[in-house]
Amino acid sequence: MSDSETPDLDELEAKHERNRQQRLEFVKFWAEYVRTHPDEEWARQQAVVIDGQVDPPALDGATEDPDGATEDPDGATEDLDGATEDPDGD
């Protein structure tokens, strides 16, 4: 690797410091927000974020219909009680 390809250490350290400052500012912002807003409001917002990150049916390709049944990509349906229905009758 030539000298022109090596990152400038001072530039990298400055970038890390900017990132650290931004994270610290956000933590302070969020702490103030939580203190000044009702639990129900910020908890609901957090639930949306968390649910968007942890969506089990999306992880395995399955879909869930409104009555709580989960359908696998092959078409078999599992109800909330664990009973499985095969659309082909197999």
HTML snippet that shows the backbone in 3Dmol.js (N, CA, C, O; Angstrom):
<script src="https://3Dmol.org/build/3Dmol-min.js"></script>
<div id="view" style="width:600px;height:400px;position:relative"></div>
<script>
const pdb = `
ATOM      1  N   MET A   1       0.842  -1.168   0.000  1.00  0.00           N
ATOM      2  CA  MET A   1       0.000   0.000   0.000  1.00  0.00           C
ATOM      3  C   MET A   1       0.889   1.233   0.000  1.00  0.00           C
ATOM      4  O   MET A   1       1.810   1.341   0.810  1.00  0.00           O
ATOM      5  N   SER A   2       0.622   2.143  -0.888  1.00  0.00           N
ATOM      6  CA  SER A   2       1.446   3.343  -0.974  1.00  0.00           C
ATOM      7  C   SER A   2       0.980   4.388   0.040  1.00  0.00           C
ATOM      8  O   SER A   2      -0.096   4.269   0.627  1.00  0.00           O
ATOM      9  N   ASP A   3       1.815   5.417   0.232  1.00  0.00           N
ATOM     10  CA  ASP A   3       1.485   6.477   1.181  1.00  0.00           C
ATOM     11  C   ASP A   3       0.197   7.203   0.809  1.00  0.00           C
ATOM     12  O   ASP A   3      -0.523   7.670   1.692  1.00  0.00           O
ATOM     13  N   SER A   4      -0.101   7.305  -0.484  1.00  0.00           N
ATOM     14  CA  SER A   4      -1.313   8.015  -0.906  1.00  0.00           C
ATOM     15  C   SER A   4      -2.577   7.229  -0.567  1.00  0.00           C
ATOM     16  O   SER A   4      -3.668   7.796  -0.533  1.00  0.00           O
ATOM     17  N   GLU A   5      -2.435   5.918  -0.314  1.00  0.00           N
ATOM     18  CA  GLU A   5      -3.593   5.085   0.003  1.00  0.00           C
ATOM     19  C   GLU A   5      -3.813   4.931   1.508  1.00  0.00           C
ATOM     20  O   GLU A   5      -4.883   4.482   1.919  1.00  0.00           O
ATOM     21  N   THR A   6      -2.844   5.285   2.331  1.00  0.00           N
ATOM     22  CA  THR A   6      -3.004   5.123   3.770  1.00  0.00           C
ATOM     23  C   THR A   6      -3.832   6.276   4.324  1.00  0.00           C
ATOM     24  O   THR A   6      -3.624   7.431   3.954  1.00  0.00           O
ATOM     25  N   PRO A   7      -4.767   5.959   5.207  1.00  0.00           N
ATOM     26  CA  PRO A   7      -5.594   7.029   5.775  1.00  0.00           C
ATOM     27  C   PRO A   7      -4.765   7.896   6.711  1.00  0.00           C
ATOM     28  O   PRO A   7      -3.852   7.422   7.388  1.00  0.00           O
ATOM     29  N   ASP A   8      -5.097   9.141   6.728  1.00  0.00           N
ATOM     30  CA  ASP A   8      -4.435  10.083   7.621  1.00  0.00           C
ATOM     31  C   ASP A   8      -4.929   9.817   9.043  1.00  0.00           C
ATOM     32  O   ASP A   8      -6.126   9.923   9.313  1.00  0.00           O
ATOM     33  N   LEU A   9      -4.022   9.474   9.945  1.00  0.00           N
ATOM     34  CA  LEU A   9      -4.380   9.125  11.315  1.00  0.00           C
ATOM     35  C   LEU A   9      -5.094  10.273  12.016  1.00  0.00           C
ATOM     36  O   LEU A   9      -6.064  10.044  12.738  1.00  0.00           O
ATOM     37  N   ASP A  10      -4.633  11.497  11.815  1.00  0.00           N
ATOM     38  CA  ASP A  10      -5.287  12.652  12.439  1.00  0.00           C
ATOM     39  C   ASP A  10      -6.721  12.809  11.932  1.00  0.00           C
ATOM     40  O   ASP A  10      -7.628  13.122  12.703  1.00  0.00           O
ATOM     41  N   GLU A  11      -6.917  12.590  10.636  1.00  0.00           N
ATOM     42  CA  GLU A  11      -8.250  12.686  10.038  1.00  0.00           C
ATOM     43  C   GLU A  11      -9.172  11.610  10.625  1.00  0.00           C
ATOM     44  O   GLU A  11     -10.332  11.884  10.935  1.00  0.00           O
ATOM     45  N   LEU A  12      -8.659  10.403  10.773  1.00  0.00           N
ATOM     46  CA  LEU A  12      -9.436   9.308  11.337  1.00  0.00           C
ATOM     47  C   LEU A  12      -9.801   9.581  12.793  1.00  0.00           C
ATOM     48  O   LEU A  12     -10.937   9.342  13.203  1.00  0.00           O
ATOM     49  N   GLU A  13      -8.856  10.073  13.566  1.00  0.00           N
ATOM     50  CA  GLU A  13      -9.133  10.402  14.969  1.00  0.00           C
ATOM     51  C   GLU A  13     -10.175  11.520  15.076  1.00  0.00           C
ATOM     52  O   GLU A  13     -11.032  11.489  15.959  1.00  0.00           O
ATOM     53  N   ALA A  14     -10.102  12.499  14.182  1.00  0.00           N
ATOM     54  CA  ALA A  14     -11.081  13.590  14.181  1.00  0.00           C
ATOM     55  C   ALA A  14     -12.470  13.055  13.844  1.00  0.00           C
ATOM     56  O   ALA A  14     -13.463  13.476  14.438  1.00  0.00           O
ATOM     57  N   LYS A  15     -12.537  12.137  12.900  1.00  0.00           N
ATOM     58  CA  LYS A  15     -13.814  11.523  12.536  1.00  0.00           C
ATOM     59  C   LYS A  15     -14.392  10.763  13.731  1.00  0.00           C
ATOM     60  O   LYS A  15     -15.584  10.886  14.016  1.00  0.00           O
ATOM     61  N   HIS A  16     -13.579   9.991  14.426  1.00  0.00           N
ATOM     62  CA  HIS A  16     -14.035   9.239  15.597  1.00  0.00           C
ATOM     63  C   HIS A  16     -14.537  10.181  16.692  1.00  0.00           C
ATOM     64  O   HIS A  16     -15.540   9.897  17.346  1.00  0.00           O
ATOM     65  N   GLU A  17     -13.850  11.284  16.887  1.00  0.00           N
ATOM     66  CA  GLU A  17     -14.274  12.256  17.898  1.00  0.00           C
ATOM     67  C   GLU A  17     -15.606  12.893  17.511  1.00  0.00           C
ATOM     68  O   GLU A  17     -16.464  13.093  18.370  1.00  0.00           O
ATOM     69  N   ARG A  18     -15.791  13.215  16.223  1.00  0.00           N
ATOM     70  CA  ARG A  18     -17.080  13.766  15.767  1.00  0.00           C
ATOM     71  C   ARG A  18     -18.202  12.755  16.007  1.00  0.00           C
ATOM     72  O   ARG A  18     -19.280  13.117  16.477  1.00  0.00           O
ATOM     73  N   ASN A  19     -17.943  11.489  15.681  1.00  0.00           N
ATOM     74  CA  ASN A  19     -18.951  10.445  15.896  1.00  0.00           C
ATOM     75  C   ASN A  19     -19.295  10.317  17.375  1.00  0.00           C
ATOM     76  O   ASN A  19     -20.465  10.185  17.735  1.00  0.00           O
ATOM     77  N   ARG A  20     -18.283  10.355  18.224  1.00  0.00           N
ATOM     78  CA  ARG A  20     -18.501  10.244  19.664  1.00  0.00           C
ATOM     79  C   ARG A  20     -19.347  11.412  20.170  1.00  0.00           C
ATOM     80  O   ARG A  20     -20.262  11.224  20.971  1.00  0.00           O
ATOM     81  N   GLN A  21     -19.035  12.612  19.697  1.00  0.00           N
ATOM     82  CA  GLN A  21     -19.796  13.800  20.100  1.00  0.00           C
ATOM     83  C   GLN A  21     -21.251  13.706  19.642  1.00  0.00           C
ATOM     84  O   GLN A  21     -22.162  14.067  20.387  1.00  0.00           O
ATOM     85  N   GLN A  22     -21.470  13.223  18.423  1.00  0.00           N
ATOM     86  CA  GLN A  22     -22.837  13.069  17.919  1.00  0.00           C
ATOM     87  C   GLN A  22     -23.621  12.063  18.754  1.00  0.00           C
ATOM     88  O   GLN A  22     -24.787  12.300  19.069  1.00  0.00           O
ATOM     89  N   ARG A  23     -23.002  10.956  19.114  1.00  0.00           N
ATOM     90  CA  ARG A  23     -23.671   9.955  19.950  1.00  0.00           C
ATOM     91  C   ARG A  23     -24.007  10.530  21.317  1.00  0.00           C
ATOM     92  O   ARG A  23     -25.102  10.307  21.832  1.00  0.00           O
ATOM     93  N   LEU A  24     -23.075  11.268  21.907  1.00  0.00           N
ATOM     94  CA  LEU A  24     -23.294  11.875  23.208  1.00  0.00           C
ATOM     95  C   LEU A  24     -24.435  12.893  23.150  1.00  0.00           C
ATOM     96  O   LEU A  24     -25.270  12.940  24.054  1.00  0.00           O
ATOM     97  N   GLU A  25     -24.474  13.697  22.104  1.00  0.00           N
ATOM     98  CA  GLU A  25     -25.554  14.673  21.940  1.00  0.00           C
ATOM     99  C   GLU A  25     -26.900  13.970  21.828  1.00  0.00           C
ATOM    100  O   GLU A  25     -27.889  14.433  22.396  1.00  0.00           O
ATOM    101  N   PHE A  26     -26.946  12.853  21.100  1.00  0.00           N
ATOM    102  CA  PHE A  26     -28.205  12.137  20.952  1.00  0.00           C
ATOM    103  C   PHE A  26     -28.655  11.537  22.285  1.00  0.00           C
ATOM    104  O   PHE A  26     -29.840  11.584  22.615  1.00  0.00           O
ATOM    105  N   VAL A  27     -27.727  10.980  23.044  1.00  0.00           N
ATOM    106  CA  VAL A  27     -28.077  10.409  24.356  1.00  0.00           C
ATOM    107  C   VAL A  27     -28.669  11.501  25.244  1.00  0.00           C
ATOM    108  O   VAL A  27     -29.674  11.274  25.917  1.00  0.00           O
ATOM    109  N   LYS A  28     -28.065  12.661  25.250  1.00  0.00           N
ATOM    110  CA  LYS A  28     -28.587  13.771  26.049  1.00  0.00           C
ATOM    111  C   LYS A  28     -29.969  14.203  25.558  1.00  0.00           C
ATOM    112  O   LYS A  28     -30.864  14.472  26.359  1.00  0.00           O
ATOM    113  N   PHE A  29     -30.136  14.269  24.234  1.00  0.00           N
ATOM    114  CA  PHE A  29     -31.432  14.624  23.652  1.00  0.00           C
ATOM    115  C   PHE A  29     -32.490  13.618  24.079  1.00  0.00           C
ATOM    116  O   PHE A  29     -33.576  14.000  24.515  1.00  0.00           O
ATOM    117  N   TRP A  30     -32.171  12.329  23.954  1.00  0.00           N
ATOM    118  CA  TRP A  30     -33.160  11.289  24.274  1.00  0.00           C
ATOM    119  C   TRP A  30     -33.489  11.292  25.767  1.00  0.00           C
ATOM    120  O   TRP A  30     -34.650  11.111  26.135  1.00  0.00           O
ATOM    121  N   ALA A  31     -32.505  11.491  26.621  1.00  0.00           N
ATOM    122  CA  ALA A  31     -32.752  11.546  28.060  1.00  0.00           C
ATOM    123  C   ALA A  31     -33.707  12.697  28.387  1.00  0.00           C
ATOM    124  O   ALA A  31     -34.621  12.534  29.195  1.00  0.00           O
ATOM    125  N   GLU A  32     -33.500  13.842  27.771  1.00  0.00           N
ATOM    126  CA  GLU A  32     -34.388  14.992  27.985  1.00  0.00           C
ATOM    127  C   GLU A  32     -35.787  14.686  27.459  1.00  0.00           C
ATOM    128  O   GLU A  32     -36.778  15.022  28.108  1.00  0.00           O
ATOM    129  N   TYR A  33     -35.877  14.063  26.314  1.00  0.00           N
ATOM    130  CA  TYR A  33     -37.172  13.710  25.722  1.00  0.00           C
ATOM    131  C   TYR A  33     -37.949  12.782  26.652  1.00  0.00           C
ATOM    132  O   TYR A  33     -39.137  12.993  26.892  1.00  0.00           O
ATOM    133  N   VAL A  34     -37.287  11.767  27.167  1.00  0.00           N
ATOM    134  CA  VAL A  34     -37.931  10.805  28.059  1.00  0.00           C
ATOM    135  C   VAL A  34     -38.399  11.489  29.338  1.00  0.00           C
ATOM    136  O   VAL A  34     -39.465  11.167  29.863  1.00  0.00           O
ATOM    137  N   ARG A  35     -37.610  12.428  29.839  1.00  0.00           N
ATOM    138  CA  ARG A  35     -38.002  13.143  31.054  1.00  0.00           C
ATOM    139  C   ARG A  35     -39.207  14.055  30.829  1.00  0.00           C
ATOM    140  O   ARG A  35     -39.996  14.272  31.750  1.00  0.00           O
ATOM    141  N   THR A  36     -39.359  14.591  29.621  1.00  0.00           N
ATOM    142  CA  THR A  36     -40.382  15.612  29.369  1.00  0.00           C
ATOM    143  C   THR A  36     -41.622  15.102  28.635  1.00  0.00           C
ATOM    144  O   THR A  36     -42.540  15.879  28.371  1.00  0.00           O
ATOM    145  N   HIS A  37     -41.663  13.820  28.303  1.00  0.00           N
ATOM    146  CA  HIS A  37     -42.828  13.256  27.606  1.00  0.00           C
ATOM    147  C   HIS A  37     -43.381  12.077  28.402  1.00  0.00           C
ATOM    148  O   HIS A  37     -42.637  11.386  29.097  1.00  0.00           O
ATOM    149  N   PRO A  38     -44.689  11.853  28.297  1.00  0.00           N
ATOM    150  CA  PRO A  38     -45.300  10.736  29.026  1.00  0.00           C
ATOM    151  C   PRO A  38     -44.713   9.384  28.588  1.00  0.00           C
ATOM    152  O   PRO A  38     -44.343   9.191  27.430  1.00  0.00           O
ATOM    153  N   ASP A  39     -44.643   8.463  29.551  1.00  0.00           N
ATOM    154  CA  ASP A  39     -44.112   7.126  29.264  1.00  0.00           C
ATOM    155  C   ASP A  39     -44.813   6.477  28.077  1.00  0.00           C
ATOM    156  O   ASP A  39     -44.166   5.858  27.232  1.00  0.00           O
ATOM    157  N   GLU A  40     -46.130   6.617  28.014  1.00  0.00           N
ATOM    158  CA  GLU A  40     -46.901   5.976  26.947  1.00  0.00           C
ATOM    159  C   GLU A  40     -46.450   6.442  25.565  1.00  0.00           C
ATOM    160  O   GLU A  40     -46.401   5.654  24.621  1.00  0.00           O
ATOM    161  N   GLU A  41     -46.123   7.722  25.455  1.00  0.00           N
ATOM    162  CA  GLU A  41     -45.731   8.285  24.159  1.00  0.00           C
ATOM    163  C   GLU A  41     -44.391   7.729  23.685  1.00  0.00           C
ATOM    164  O   GLU A  41     -44.306   7.200  22.576  1.00  0.00           O
ATOM    165  N   TRP A  42     -43.354   7.837  24.495  1.00  0.00           N
ATOM    166  CA  TRP A  42     -42.047   7.377  24.029  1.00  0.00           C
ATOM    167  C   TRP A  42     -41.953   5.861  24.013  1.00  0.00           C
ATOM    168  O   TRP A  42     -41.215   5.297  23.204  1.00  0.00           O
ATOM    169  N   ALA A  43     -42.696   5.184  24.904  1.00  0.00           N
ATOM    170  CA  ALA A  43     -42.683   3.717  24.900  1.00  0.00           C
ATOM    171  C   ALA A  43     -43.313   3.190  23.613  1.00  0.00           C
ATOM    172  O   ALA A  43     -42.832   2.212  23.041  1.00  0.00           O
ATOM    173  N   ARG A  44     -44.369   3.824  23.165  1.00  0.00           N
ATOM    174  CA  ARG A  44     -45.024   3.418  21.907  1.00  0.00           C
ATOM    175  C   ARG A  44     -44.053   3.611  20.730  1.00  0.00           C
ATOM    176  O   ARG A  44     -43.969   2.765  19.839  1.00  0.00           O
ATOM    177  N   GLN A  45     -43.332   4.723  20.739  1.00  0.00           N
ATOM    178  CA  GLN A  45     -42.363   4.975  19.670  1.00  0.00           C
ATOM    179  C   GLN A  45     -41.252   3.927  19.678  1.00  0.00           C
ATOM    180  O   GLN A  45     -40.837   3.444  18.625  1.00  0.00           O
ATOM    181  N   GLN A  46     -40.774   3.581  20.876  1.00  0.00           N
ATOM    182  CA  GLN A  46     -39.730   2.556  20.981  1.00  0.00           C
ATOM    183  C   GLN A  46     -40.246   1.207  20.508  1.00  0.00           C
ATOM    184  O   GLN A  46     -39.517   0.454  19.863  1.00  0.00           O
ATOM    185  N   ALA A  47     -41.502   0.897  20.824  1.00  0.00           N
ATOM    186  CA  ALA A  47     -42.085  -0.377  20.396  1.00  0.00           C
ATOM    187  C   ALA A  47     -42.103  -0.482  18.881  1.00  0.00           C
ATOM    188  O   ALA A  47     -41.846  -1.550  18.325  1.00  0.00           O
ATOM    189  N   VAL A  48     -42.407   0.626  18.212  1.00  0.00           N
ATOM    190  CA  VAL A  48     -42.414   0.626  16.746  1.00  0.00           C
ATOM    191  C   VAL A  48     -41.016   0.319  16.212  1.00  0.00           C
ATOM    192  O   VAL A  48     -40.861  -0.474  15.284  1.00  0.00           O
ATOM    193  N   VAL A  49     -40.014   0.942  16.794  1.00  0.00           N
ATOM    194  CA  VAL A  49     -38.631   0.718  16.361  1.00  0.00           C
ATOM    195  C   VAL A  49     -38.223  -0.730  16.608  1.00  0.00           C
ATOM    196  O   VAL A  49     -37.680  -1.392  15.723  1.00  0.00           O
ATOM    197  N   ILE A  50     -38.489  -1.215  17.818  1.00  0.00           N
ATOM    198  CA  ILE A  50     -38.083  -2.578  18.172  1.00  0.00           C
ATOM    199  C   ILE A  50     -38.839  -3.597  17.330  1.00  0.00           C
ATOM    200  O   ILE A  50     -38.239  -4.541  16.817  1.00  0.00           O
ATOM    201  N   ASP A  51     -40.146  -3.417  17.183  1.00  0.00           N
ATOM    202  CA  ASP A  51     -40.927  -4.350  16.374  1.00  0.00           C
ATOM    203  C   ASP A  51     -40.461  -4.350  14.927  1.00  0.00           C
ATOM    204  O   ASP A  51     -40.514  -5.378  14.253  1.00  0.00           O
ATOM    205  N   GLY A  52     -40.009  -3.208  14.452  1.00  0.00           N
ATOM    206  CA  GLY A  52     -39.490  -3.134  13.091  1.00  0.00           C
ATOM    207  C   GLY A  52     -38.168  -3.862  12.926  1.00  0.00           C
ATOM    208  O   GLY A  52     -37.837  -4.312  11.829  1.00  0.00           O
ATOM    209  N   GLN A  53     -37.418  -3.979  13.999  1.00  0.00           N
ATOM    210  CA  GLN A  53     -36.135  -4.675  13.958  1.00  0.00           C
ATOM    211  C   GLN A  53     -36.285  -6.170  14.186  1.00  0.00           C
ATOM    212  O   GLN A  53     -35.501  -6.958  13.657  1.00  0.00           O
ATOM    213  N   VAL A  54     -37.288  -6.572  14.971  1.00  0.00           N
ATOM    214  CA  VAL A  54     -37.479  -7.966  15.336  1.00  0.00           C
ATOM    215  C   VAL A  54     -38.834  -8.401  14.803  1.00  0.00           C
ATOM    216  O   VAL A  54     -39.844  -8.311  15.500  1.00  0.00           O
ATOM    217  N   ASP A  55     -38.848  -8.870  13.574  1.00  0.00           N
ATOM    218  CA  ASP A  55     -40.079  -9.301  12.927  1.00  0.00           C
ATOM    219  C   ASP A  55     -39.914 -10.762  12.540  1.00  0.00           C
ATOM    220  O   ASP A  55     -39.545 -11.056  11.403  1.00  0.00           O
ATOM    221  N   PRO A  56     -40.183 -11.700  13.472  1.00  0.00           N
ATOM    222  CA  PRO A  56     -39.916 -13.119  13.215  1.00  0.00           C
ATOM    223  C   PRO A  56     -40.479 -13.655  11.899  1.00  0.00           C
ATOM    224  O   PRO A  56     -39.763 -14.378  11.205  1.00  0.00           O
ATOM    225  N   PRO A  57     -41.724 -13.341  11.515  1.00  0.00           N
ATOM    226  CA  PRO A  57     -42.185 -13.895  10.242  1.00  0.00           C
ATOM    227  C   PRO A  57     -41.337 -13.453   9.052  1.00  0.00           C
ATOM    228  O   PRO A  57     -41.163 -14.212   8.099  1.00  0.00           O
ATOM    229  N   ALA A  58     -40.815 -12.244   9.101  1.00  0.00           N
ATOM    230  CA  ALA A  58     -40.002 -11.760   7.986  1.00  0.00           C
ATOM    231  C   ALA A  58     -38.666 -12.488   7.926  1.00  0.00           C
ATOM    232  O   ALA A  58     -38.066 -12.585   6.855  1.00  0.00           O
ATOM    233  N   LEU A  59     -38.191 -13.001   9.062  1.00  0.00           N
ATOM    234  CA  LEU A  59     -36.896 -13.660   9.091  1.00  0.00           C
ATOM    235  C   LEU A  59     -36.902 -14.987   8.354  1.00  0.00           C
ATOM    236  O   LEU A  59     -35.900 -15.356   7.742  1.00  0.00           O
ATOM    237  N   ASP A  60     -38.022 -15.717   8.402  1.00  0.00           N
ATOM    238  CA  ASP A  60     -38.053 -17.032   7.764  1.00  0.00           C
ATOM    239  C   ASP A  60     -38.918 -17.059   6.513  1.00  0.00           C
ATOM    240  O   ASP A  60     -39.132 -18.126   5.938  1.00  0.00           O
ATOM    241  N   GLY A  61     -39.412 -15.920   6.086  1.00  0.00           N
ATOM    242  CA  GLY A  61     -40.216 -15.861   4.874  1.00  0.00           C
ATOM    243  C   GLY A  61     -41.683 -16.157   5.118  1.00  0.00           C
ATOM    244  O   GLY A  61     -42.466 -16.140   4.168  1.00  0.00           O
ATOM    245  N   ALA A  62     -42.090 -16.430   6.358  1.00  0.00           N
ATOM    246  CA  ALA A  62     -43.480 -16.714   6.671  1.00  0.00           C
ATOM    247  C   ALA A  62     -44.253 -15.405   6.770  1.00  0.00           C
ATOM    248  O   ALA A  62     -43.676 -14.341   6.998  1.00  0.00           O
ATOM    249  N   THR A  63     -45.566 -15.503   6.594  1.00  0.00           N
ATOM    250  CA  THR A  63     -46.421 -14.331   6.740  1.00  0.00           C
ATOM    251  C   THR A  63     -47.472 -14.627   7.792  1.00  0.00           C
ATOM    252  O   THR A  63     -47.858 -15.780   7.984  1.00  0.00           O
ATOM    253  N   GLU A  64     -47.935 -13.590   8.475  1.00  0.00           N
ATOM    254  CA  GLU A  64     -48.959 -13.768   9.507  1.00  0.00           C
ATOM    255  C   GLU A  64     -50.203 -13.039   9.068  1.00  0.00           C
ATOM    256  O   GLU A  64     -50.140 -11.878   8.664  1.00  0.00           O
ATOM    257  N   ASP A  65     -51.363 -13.728   9.146  1.00  0.00           N
ATOM    258  CA  ASP A  65     -52.600 -13.055   8.804  1.00  0.00           C
ATOM    259  C   ASP A  65     -53.223 -12.484  10.070  1.00  0.00           C
ATOM    260  O   ASP A  65     -52.795 -12.824  11.173  1.00  0.00           O
ATOM    261  N   PRO A  66     -54.238 -11.612   9.930  1.00  0.00           N
ATOM    262  CA  PRO A  66     -54.792 -10.897  11.084  1.00  0.00           C
ATOM    263  C   PRO A  66     -55.330 -11.785  12.202  1.00  0.00           C
ATOM    264  O   PRO A  66     -55.353 -11.350  13.353  1.00  0.00           O
ATOM    265  N   ASP A  67     -55.768 -13.021  11.909  1.00  0.00           N
ATOM    266  CA  ASP A  67     -56.314 -13.864  12.982  1.00  0.00           C
ATOM    267  C   ASP A  67     -55.231 -14.593  13.767  1.00  0.00           C
ATOM    268  O   ASP A  67     -55.541 -15.392  14.651  1.00  0.00           O
ATOM    269  N   GLY A  68     -53.952 -14.324  13.453  1.00  0.00           N
ATOM    270  CA  GLY A  68     -52.859 -14.876  14.228  1.00  0.00           C
ATOM    271  C   GLY A  68     -52.249 -16.129  13.650  1.00  0.00           C
ATOM    272  O   GLY A  68     -51.288 -16.656  14.210  1.00  0.00           O
ATOM    273  N   ALA A  69     -52.779 -16.624  12.544  1.00  0.00           N
ATOM    274  CA  ALA A  69     -52.195 -17.812  11.928  1.00  0.00           C
ATOM    275  C   ALA A  69     -50.961 -17.403  11.145  1.00  0.00           C
ATOM    276  O   ALA A  69     -50.902 -16.298  10.606  1.00  0.00           O
ATOM    277  N   THR A  70     -49.982 -18.283  11.079  1.00  0.00           N
ATOM    278  CA  THR A  70     -48.756 -18.024  10.337  1.00  0.00           C
ATOM    279  C   THR A  70     -48.690 -18.971   9.162  1.00  0.00           C
ATOM    280  O   THR A  70     -48.892 -20.176   9.306  1.00  0.00           O
ATOM    281  N   GLU A  71     -48.404 -18.414   7.990  1.00  0.00           N
ATOM    282  CA  GLU A  71     -48.325 -19.250   6.794  1.00  0.00           C
ATOM    283  C   GLU A  71     -46.881 -19.341   6.333  1.00  0.00           C
ATOM    284  O   GLU A  71     -46.214 -18.328   6.124  1.00  0.00           O
ATOM    285  N   ASP A  72     -46.408 -20.584   6.177  1.00  0.00           N
ATOM    286  CA  ASP A  72     -45.058 -20.808   5.670  1.00  0.00           C
ATOM    287  C   ASP A  72     -45.045 -20.567   4.174  1.00  0.00           C
ATOM    288  O   ASP A  72     -46.094 -20.581   3.531  1.00  0.00           O
ATOM    289  N   PRO A  73     -43.845 -20.341   3.606  1.00  0.00           N
ATOM    290  CA  PRO A  73     -43.754 -20.121   2.166  1.00  0.00           C
ATOM    291  C   PRO A  73     -44.298 -21.289   1.348  1.00  0.00           C
ATOM    292  O   PRO A  73     -44.711 -21.092   0.205  1.00  0.00           O
ATOM    293  N   ASP A  74     -44.309 -22.516   1.913  1.00  0.00           N
ATOM    294  CA  ASP A  74     -44.824 -23.670   1.162  1.00  0.00           C
ATOM    295  C   ASP A  74     -46.344 -23.777   1.238  1.00  0.00           C
ATOM    296  O   ASP A  74     -46.925 -24.683   0.641  1.00  0.00           O
ATOM    297  N   GLY A  75     -47.000 -22.865   1.965  1.00  0.00           N
ATOM    298  CA  GLY A  75     -48.449 -22.823   1.992  1.00  0.00           C
ATOM    299  C   GLY A  75     -49.083 -23.437   3.222  1.00  0.00           C
ATOM    300  O   GLY A  75     -50.283 -23.247   3.424  1.00  0.00           O
ATOM    301  N   ALA A  76     -48.348 -24.169   4.065  1.00  0.00           N
ATOM    302  CA  ALA A  76     -48.923 -24.747   5.274  1.00  0.00           C
ATOM    303  C   ALA A  76     -49.211 -23.629   6.270  1.00  0.00           C
ATOM    304  O   ALA A  76     -48.451 -22.666   6.369  1.00  0.00           O
ATOM    305  N   THR A  77     -50.309 -23.761   7.004  1.00  0.00           N
ATOM    306  CA  THR A  77     -50.702 -22.736   7.961  1.00  0.00           C
ATOM    307  C   THR A  77     -50.668 -23.313   9.358  1.00  0.00           C
ATOM    308  O   THR A  77     -51.194 -24.399   9.599  1.00  0.00           O
ATOM    309  N   GLU A  78     -50.043 -22.584  10.295  1.00  0.00           N
ATOM    310  CA  GLU A  78     -50.018 -22.996  11.696  1.00  0.00           C
ATOM    311  C   GLU A  78     -50.844 -22.007  12.487  1.00  0.00           C
ATOM    312  O   GLU A  78     -50.581 -20.804  12.465  1.00  0.00           O
ATOM    313  N   ASP A  79     -51.850 -22.520  13.191  1.00  0.00           N
ATOM    314  CA  ASP A  79     -52.713 -21.669  14.003  1.00  0.00           C
ATOM    315  C   ASP A  79     -52.021 -21.345  15.323  1.00  0.00           C
ATOM    316  O   ASP A  79     -50.968 -21.908  15.624  1.00  0.00           O
ATOM    317  N   LEU A  80     -52.599 -20.450  16.106  1.00  0.00           N
ATOM    318  CA  LEU A  80     -52.007 -20.051  17.370  1.00  0.00           C
ATOM    319  C   LEU A  80     -51.819 -21.223  18.328  1.00  0.00           C
ATOM    320  O   LEU A  80     -50.898 -21.207  19.144  1.00  0.00           O
ATOM    321  N   ASP A  81     -52.679 -22.242  18.240  1.00  0.00           N
ATOM    322  CA  ASP A  81     -52.540 -23.388  19.139  1.00  0.00           C
ATOM    323  C   ASP A  81     -51.553 -24.417  18.632  1.00  0.00           C
ATOM    324  O   ASP A  81     -51.361 -25.451  19.270  1.00  0.00           O
ATOM    325  N   GLY A  82     -50.922 -24.158  17.499  1.00  0.00           N
ATOM    326  CA  GLY A  82     -49.888 -25.050  16.979  1.00  0.00           C
ATOM    327  C   GLY A  82     -50.390 -26.057  15.967  1.00  0.00           C
ATOM    328  O   GLY A  82     -49.588 -26.789  15.386  1.00  0.00           O
ATOM    329  N   ALA A  83     -51.716 -26.119  15.733  1.00  0.00           N
ATOM    330  CA  ALA A  83     -52.246 -27.055  14.754  1.00  0.00           C
ATOM    331  C   ALA A  83     -51.859 -26.586  13.348  1.00  0.00           C
ATOM    332  O   ALA A  83     -51.905 -25.393  13.047  1.00  0.00           O
ATOM    333  N   THR A  84     -51.478 -27.537  12.496  1.00  0.00           N
ATOM    334  CA  THR A  84     -51.045 -27.205  11.151  1.00  0.00           C
ATOM    335  C   THR A  84     -52.057 -27.686  10.130  1.00  0.00           C
ATOM    336  O   THR A  84     -52.537 -28.818  10.192  1.00  0.00           O
ATOM    337  N   GLU A  85     -52.372 -26.809   9.191  1.00  0.00           N
ATOM    338  CA  GLU A  85     -53.278 -27.125   8.107  1.00  0.00           C
ATOM    339  C   GLU A  85     -52.505 -27.059   6.810  1.00  0.00           C
ATOM    340  O   GLU A  85     -51.836 -26.061   6.541  1.00  0.00           O
ATOM    341  N   ASP A  86     -52.581 -28.099   6.002  1.00  0.00           N
ATOM    342  CA  ASP A  86     -51.932 -28.121   4.697  1.00  0.00           C
ATOM    343  C   ASP A  86     -52.981 -27.833   3.641  1.00  0.00           C
ATOM    344  O   ASP A  86     -53.983 -28.544   3.561  1.00  0.00           O
ATOM    345  N   PRO A  87     -52.772 -26.796   2.822  1.00  0.00           N
ATOM    346  CA  PRO A  87     -53.790 -26.429   1.828  1.00  0.00           C
ATOM    347  C   PRO A  87     -54.029 -27.514   0.782  1.00  0.00           C
ATOM    348  O   PRO A  87     -55.088 -27.543   0.154  1.00  0.00           O
ATOM    349  N   ASP A  88     -53.055 -28.407   0.587  1.00  0.00           N
ATOM    350  CA  ASP A  88     -53.195 -29.489  -0.393  1.00  0.00           C
ATOM    351  C   ASP A  88     -53.862 -30.718   0.197  1.00  0.00           C
ATOM    352  O   ASP A  88     -54.139 -31.676  -0.526  1.00  0.00           O
ATOM    353  N   GLY A  89     -54.126 -30.708   1.511  1.00  0.00           N
ATOM    354  CA  GLY A  89     -54.746 -31.846   2.155  1.00  0.00           C
ATOM    355  C   GLY A  89     -53.790 -32.978   2.428  1.00  0.00           C
ATOM    356  O   GLY A  89     -54.223 -34.088   2.738  1.00  0.00           O
ATOM    357  N   ASP A  90     -52.480 -32.723   2.319  1.00  0.00           N
ATOM    358  CA  ASP A  90     -51.488 -33.771   2.554  1.00  0.00           C
ATOM    359  C   ASP A  90     -51.245 -33.988   4.017  1.00  0.00           C
ATOM    360  O   ASP A  90     -50.436 -34.838   4.389  1.00  0.00           O
TER     361      ASP A  90
END
`;
const viewer = $3Dmol.createViewer("view");
viewer.addModel(pdb, "pdb");
viewer.setStyle({}, {cartoon: {color: "spectrum"}});
viewer.zoomTo();
viewer.render();
</script>
